[in-house]
Amino acid sequence: MAKTGGTAGTPTDRLTPVLRPVRAGNGFEEALEQILQLLRLGLVPGGERLPAERELAERMGISRVTLREVLKVLTDQGLVESRRGRYGGTFVLHRPDSHGEEELRRRVAGVDVEDTLRFREVLEVGAAGLCAAHGLTDDGALRLRTALTATHDAPLTEYRRQDTLLHLTLAELSGSPSLTAQYAAVRATLNDLLDCIPLLVRNLEHSQHQHTALVEAVLDGDPDGAREVMREHCEGTAALLRGFLA
């Protein structure tokens, strides 16, 4: 059996459409998305070995530390396992559909996921820019800081709810009731999908850094910075969802 980059039976050209350098800012999420796509598309089937860590890291333009965090998530989800020895490496496991995956597919059947993700990004980026450009009252600034603190203090089981409240607070503070109503609707659809995938600690830590940078940009009156942070934040969530849906 031929070997390419330490992966038995997996020619490099078959992986090229999926493995590519990730963009700065969402390295963990986009790397996870790409490897999940490899598995979901069957490009590395059950029983076969993933490319060596060095090759994967180089092809995606990430550090091996970040790659190992991605592989740990996949291991925890029962998708891959690490084997030691001369013929060791990270191997893809044969795995039946879990209840979460089945439920996710059922919910996705009635949703245009790409439309939802794009509309969410338009609303979120717009709200962030409006808040930063127009400024907040003292009460509004306090509400935003309080919502941010609640996400930092939330236990894992409460995180998604507090995350939702932070984003809804920002939408409300934009001063547009229409935007707020539309965002509430799209966020409900998004949460329906997110509830079917695991909460990943590495991703939550990254999200928290983005939340902090976002609030700072808004309070500093930096609309360009606020829009850019929010756009990157939305792209990270989209990458995770696409990875689990591929």
C-alpha positions in Angstrom: 0.0 0.0 0.0 1.4 3.4 -1.0 2.3 5.9 1.7 2.2 9.7 1.3 3.2 12.0 4.1 2.8 9.1 6.6 -0.8 8.3 5.6 -1.4 4.9 4.2 -3.7 4.7 1.2 -4.5 8.5 1.2 -2.9 10.2 -1.8 -2.0 13.8 -1.1 -3.9 15.1 -4.0 -7.2 13.8 -2.5 -6.6 16.0 0.6 -5.7 19.2 -1.3 -9.3 20.4 -1.7 -9.8 20.4 2.1 -6.4 21.0 3.6 -5.2 24.6 3.1 -3.6 27.4 5.1 -6.1 28.8 7.7 -6.7 32.5 8.2 -5.2 34.3 11.1 -7.5 34.6 14.0 -9.5 31.4 13.8 -6.7 28.8 13.5 -8.1 26.3 15.9 -11.7 26.5 14.6 -10.7 26.4 10.9 -8.2 23.5 11.4 -10.9 21.6 13.2 -13.3 22.3 10.4 -10.9 21.0 7.8 -10.1 17.8 9.6 -13.7 17.1 10.3 -14.3 17.6 6.6 -11.7 15.0 5.8 -13.4 12.5 8.1 -17.0 13.3 7.1 -16.2 13.2 3.4 -14.4 9.9 3.8 -11.1 11.2 2.4 -9.5 9.4 5.3 -11.7 6.4 5.9 -12.1 4.5 9.2 -9.1 2.4 10.0 -6.7 4.6 8.0 -4.1 7.0 9.4 -4.2 10.8 9.2 -1.1 12.5 7.7 1.7 13.0 10.2 1.4 15.9 12.6 4.2 17.9 10.9 2.6 17.6 7.5 -0.9 18.6 8.8 0.5 21.6 10.7 2.5 22.8 7.7 -0.3 22.4 5.3 -2.8 24.3 7.5 -0.2 26.9 8.6 -0.7 26.3 12.3 1.5 25.3 15.2 1.8 21.7 16.3 0.4 22.8 19.7 -2.8 24.0 18.1 -3.0 20.9 15.9 -2.7 18.7 19.0 -5.5 20.6 20.7 -7.6 19.9 17.5 -6.7 16.2 17.6 -7.6 16.0 21.3 -11.1 17.3 20.5 -11.4 14.6 17.8 -10.2 12.0 20.2 -12.6 13.0 22.9 -15.4 12.8 20.4 -14.5 9.3 19.5 -13.5 10.1 15.9 -9.8 9.3 16.1 -7.3 7.5 18.3 -3.6 7.8 18.8 -1.4 4.7 18.5 2.2 4.4 19.6 5.0 2.5 18.0 6.7 2.1 14.7 3.4 2.0 12.8 1.7 4.4 15.1 0.0 7.8 14.4 -3.5 9.2 14.6 -6.0 6.8 13.1 -9.6 7.4 12.1 -12.1 5.2 14.0 -15.1 3.5 12.5 -18.0 5.3 14.2 -21.7 5.1 13.9 -23.8 8.2 13.9 -24.4 9.6 17.4 -27.7 11.0 18.6 -26.3 14.5 18.4 -25.3 14.1 14.7 -28.7 12.6 13.8 -30.6 15.4 15.6 -28.4 18.0 13.9 -29.1 16.5 10.5 -32.8 16.5 11.3 -32.8 20.2 12.3 -30.6 21.2 9.4 -33.2 19.7 7.0 -35.5 22.7 7.5 -32.8 25.4 7.6 -30.7 27.1 5.0 -27.6 27.1 7.0 -25.5 29.3 4.7 -28.2 31.9 4.6 -28.6 31.8 8.4 -24.8 32.3 8.9 -24.5 35.1 6.4 -27.5 37.0 7.7 -26.2 36.5 11.3 -22.9 38.0 10.2 -24.5 41.0 8.5 -26.6 41.8 11.6 -23.8 41.2 14.2 -21.2 43.2 12.3 -23.7 46.0 11.7 -24.7 46.1 15.3 -21.1 46.2 16.5 -20.3 49.1 14.1 -23.4 51.1 15.1 -22.6 50.8 18.8 -19.0 51.9 18.3 -19.8 54.7 15.9 -22.7 56.2 17.8 -21.4 55.6 21.3 -23.2 54.2 24.4 -24.7 55.9 27.3 -23.2 55.2 30.7 -26.1 52.7 31.4 -25.5 51.1 28.0 -21.8 50.7 28.6 -22.5 49.2 32.1 -25.0 46.7 30.5 -22.4 45.6 27.9 -19.6 45.2 30.5 -22.0 43.2 32.8 -23.0 40.9 30.0 -19.3 40.3 29.1 -18.5 39.5 32.8 -21.4 37.0 32.9 -19.9 35.1 30.0 -16.5 34.9 31.7 -18.1 33.7 35.0 -20.5 31.2 33.4 -20.1 27.5 34.0 -20.0 25.4 30.9 -23.6 24.4 31.2 -24.6 28.1 31.2 -22.1 29.4 28.7 -24.3 29.4 25.6 -27.1 31.2 27.3 -24.8 33.9 28.6 -23.1 34.2 25.2 -26.5 34.7 23.6 -27.4 37.4 26.1 -24.2 39.2 25.4 -24.9 39.3 21.6 -28.5 40.2 22.2 -27.4 43.1 24.4 -25.1 44.4 21.7 -28.0 44.2 19.2 -30.3 46.1 21.5 -27.7 48.8 22.1 -27.4 49.4 18.4 -30.6 51.5 18.7 -32.5 49.6 16.0 -35.5 47.6 17.2 -35.8 46.0 13.8 -32.2 44.8 13.9 -32.8 43.5 17.4 -35.9 41.5 16.4 -34.2 40.1 13.3 -31.1 39.1 15.3 -33.2 37.4 18.0 -34.9 35.3 15.3 -31.7 34.3 13.5 -29.9 33.6 16.8 -32.7 31.2 17.9 -32.2 29.3 14.6 -28.4 29.3 15.1 -28.7 28.1 18.8 -31.0 25.2 17.6 -28.1 24.0 15.5 -25.3 24.8 18.0 -27.1 22.8 20.8 -26.4 19.7 18.7 -22.6 20.1 18.7 -20.2 19.8 21.7 -19.0 22.9 23.6 -15.3 22.9 23.0 -13.2 24.5 25.8 -10.5 25.7 23.4 -13.1 27.4 21.2 -14.8 29.0 24.2 -11.5 30.4 25.4 -10.9 31.9 22.0 -14.4 33.3 21.8 -13.9 35.0 25.2 -10.8 36.8 23.9 -12.8 37.9 20.9 -15.7 39.1 23.2 -13.3 41.1 25.3 -11.7 42.7 22.2 -15.1 43.4 20.8 -16.4 45.2 23.9 -13.2 47.2 24.2 -13.5 48.3 20.5 -17.1 49.4 21.1 -16.4 51.3 24.3 -13.3 52.9 22.6 -15.5 54.2 19.8 -13.6 52.2 17.2 -16.3 51.0 14.6 -13.8 49.5 12.1 -12.1 47.5 14.9 -15.5 46.4 16.3 -16.7 45.3 12.9 -13.5 43.4 12.2 -13.5 41.5 15.5 -17.2 40.6 15.1 -16.7 39.4 11.6 -13.8 37.2 12.7 -16.0 35.9 15.6 -18.8 35.0 13.3 -16.5 33.2 10.9 -15.2 31.1 13.8 -18.7 29.9 14.7 -19.5 29.3 11.0 -16.3 27.2 10.6 -17.3 25.0 13.6 -20.8 24.4 12.3 -19.6 23.7 8.7 -17.1 21.2 10.1 -19.8 19.2 12.0 -22.2 19.4 9.1 -19.8 18.4 6.3 
